[in-house]
Amino acid sequence: MRIVLVALAIVLFLILFLPLYFILWIVGKFNPHAKTAASQAIVRNAFRFTLFCAGTKITVLGRENVPKDEAVLYAANHRGFADIPVGYITLPTLTGFVAKKEIKKVPIFSWWMKNLNCLFLDRDDMKEGLKTILTGVEYMKNGYSIFIMPEGTRNRGDELDLLPFKEGSFKMAEKSGCAIIPVAISNSAAVFEKQIPWVKPAHVIIHYGCPIYPDSLSKEEKKHLGVTVRDNIIETLKTDADLV
């Protein structure tokens, strides 16, 4: 039953808010920041309603760790489809997600993503991948945060056995000088992935860690930035395990 409610919530959003999208598209011609802020507010509420339909309870920890006056690079583990909506309704800054290029072909959904300064990454084309990174750097220099999931795909193994983090994912922080915020998401797979195709009530924990500034790290830590961030997230997942 919940899967039907979630599907209806998504369809209703895509249809009912389509006129607003076109209005914001026009607004963006004159005030891009207002377009992005309004789009994120709309998408956040749509995700909040969708998670309500799914019966998802969310506990947010460490949001006070995120600097409010600068762009950051959020780096999170990836367990389920719920990760993105849980992230969006708890983010304290204007933020675009990095998604795989295939999602760019999905009409309406990808339109809203573009409004949110989301990036579509081609993992098979290094040249295009570099362009995406440079676009992300420009966004961050203009005050917009970026959210990445450096595992590159959903981890279907043990919750604490994260896939290796792709080091290239952190180039945006290195090139922009922005802080990296490790984000540990616990139990998101319980919403959908653990019992596909059914949606079940679940308690998801999202924990924003303390900022990591690449320039403050040792040469060795900076060389293996992905390992440093991954280890940080694993330790947080261990700490939060009893809260689920």
Secondary structure, DSSP 8 states (H G I E B T S, - for coil): -HHHHHHHHHHHHHHHTHHHHHHHHHHHHH-HHHHHHHHHHHHHHHHHHHHHHHTEEEEEE-GGGS-SSS-EEEEE---STTHHHHHHHH-SS-EEEEEEGGGGGSTTHHHHHHHTT-EEE-TT-HHHHHHHHHHHHHHHHTT-EEEE-TTSS---S-TTS-----GGGGHHHHHHT-EEEEEEEESGGGTTGGGTT----EEEEEEE---B-GGGS-HHHHHTHHHHHHHHHHHHHHHHGGG-
